[in-house]
Amino acid sequence: MTSKEQFIKNRISEMSNAFKVVAELSEVLTISGDIDSVMWLNTQLNSIFERAVDFATSMESADIVEKVKELKVKELPERLNSLEIIDAYKKLLSLKYTNIETDNFEEKIKLNKMSIDYNWEEEIPYLMIARELYEKEHYEEALKLCEYILKITSTAPVYNILGDIYRKLGEYGRAIENYKKYTEMNDGDEEAIETLNTLYEEALQ
């Protein structure tokens, strides 16, 4: 390893370790439900990651920088393998942020958006936002988000949310169609089957 490569490895390792320390503190605060502090620490985590990308931009080739930005850690050279620390903690925090309990609608949306920023391939925060929008009667926004989710994955809960939305909008045909898809994917969900039967009765009235 050249002296330049060793220098890059040392600096990226320092940034990764700094990210780990702040991420561990953020994880502790998610458990205590200190949402304001969690959101503030999130800005610090983003700042550390941005510094790592800026450093890579000044020292590495363009193709490697793009991989750093997307945290494609398995495709990075050995001198950058410490970025796996950031990658692992981003995915961990993504799930932690989604599971924080709060009755505040705006906070819940922000937390789940933070979760998406950390792991956009994880479907749970998208579903959580869609459910929150539905609960607040933002049906059109929830519907658009569900349509987007279906472009990412054909997961069962999205059909349940779609069924709920179309039921509220009085579009019984679409509601039944989505509830049926959900019950087919969750054969043992008796509550969903009961809801579907009730919906058939509502559609006939």
N, C-alpha and C positions, 0 to 999 in steps of 0.2 A: 504494500500500500504506500502510495506516494505521501509526501508531507502535506500536500494540499488535501488529499483524500482523508488523511488522518485528522486534519484540522476540521474538515466538514463533519466527519463522524463525531468528533468531540462536541462541536457546537450543537448539532442536531440532538445528540444524546442529552445535553444539558436542557434543551428546550422540552424534550420529551419527558424528562424527569420532573421539570417544573409543572408541566401539564398534569402529570400523575398526582403530584401533591395537591394541586388545586382541585382536581377531579375527586380525589378522596375526601376532601373537605366538603365539596358540593354533595357528595353521596351521603355524608353524615347529616347534612342540613336537610336533605330530602326526607330523611327518616323523621326528623324533628318537625317537619312541615314548615320550616322557615323559608317561605316562598320568596320574599323580597331578597334575602341573602343569596338564595339559589340563583335568582335571575341576575343579580349583580356579579356573582362568580362566573356565570355563563359568559358575560362580556370579557372577563379576564381570560377565560379558556379560549375564546375566539381570538383574543389578542395574541396569546402565545402561539396559537396555530398560524395566524397570519404572519408572525415574525419568522416562524420556521419556513413558510412558503417564500417570504421575502428573501430570506437567507439563501434558500435553494435557488431562487431566481437570479441572485447575484453570482452564484458559484457553479450552478449546474447547467446542463444543456436543456433546451426547450422541452424535449420529449420527457425528460426526467421530471421537470417542474410540473408538467401536466399530471403526471402520475402522483406526485407529491400532493397536489391540490385535491385529487380524487381519492387519496390514501389507498392507492393500489399497491399495498405494501409487499405483496408477493412478487411484484414485477420490479421492485426497486433494487438498486445495487446494495451490496452488503454494508457499505458505509452509512446507509440511510435506514437500516433495518430497525433502529430504535424507534422509528415512527410507528412501529407496531404497538407501542405503548399508547400513543394517542388514539390509534384506530380502535384498540380494545376498550379504552375508557369511553370513547365516543359512543360505542354501541351499548356499553353498560349504562351510561347516563341516559341514553335515549329511552331505555325501558324504565329507568328510575323516574324520569321526569313525567312520563305518561301515567305512572301510578300514584303521583302525589295527590292526596285528597284535598280538595278545596271546593267551597260552594260558590266561589266567585267565577262567573262566566268568563270574563276577560282574562283572568289569570289562567284558567283551565285551557283556553285557546292558546295563549302564549306558551304555556308549558309544552303542549303537544306540538306546536310549531317548532319549538326548540328541539324536541325529540326528533322531528322530521329532518331538521338541519343536521343532526348528528348521525342519522341513519335513515335515509330517504327510502330504502328498500323495505323497511319494517312497516307492515300494514296497520298495526294497532293504533298509532297516533292518528292516522287518517280516519279510522273508524270512530275513535273517541271524539274527534272534532265534528264528524258528521252527526253523531248521536247528540252532542251538545247543541248543535245548530237546530236539530229536530226538536229537542226539548224546549228551546227558546222560540219555537214556531217560525224559524227562518227556513221554511221548507224549500224554497227555490235554491238557496245556497247549499243546503244539505243535499238536495237532488243532484246539483252539478258536481259536488264533491264525490258522491257515490258513483256517478258516471265515470269520474276520473279514476277512482279506486278500481273499477272493473277493467280499466285499461292496464292496471298493474297486476291485479290478481283476481281470480274468481273465487273469493272467499265467502263462506256461508253467511257471516253476520251482515255483510253489506246488503244481501237480499232481504234480510229481516228489517233493516232500516228502510230500505226502499219500499217494502210492503207497508210499513208504518206511515211513511210520507204520502204515498198514493192513497192510502186509506183516509188520511186527514184531508187530502185534496178532493176526495170524493170520486177518484178514478178507480173504481172497484175492479175493473178488468185487469189493470196493471198491478193493483195491490194483490189480487189473487194469484196472478202469474208469479210475482216475486215471493210471496209466502210459500207457494208450492215448491219453488226452487229451494227455498230455505229448508222446508220440511224434508225434501228429498235428500238434502245433504246432512240433515240432522234427524235421522229416522226416529230416534227415541225421544224427541222433544215433544212431550205431550201438551205442554202449554201452547206451543206454536200450532199444533194440530187443532187444538180447541179454538185458537184465534182464527184459523183458516175456516173452520166450520161456522163460526160466528159471522165471519165476513161474507160467506155465501148467503146467510140469512139477511144481512144488511143490504146486499146487492139486490135481493129480490123485493125489498120493500119499496 
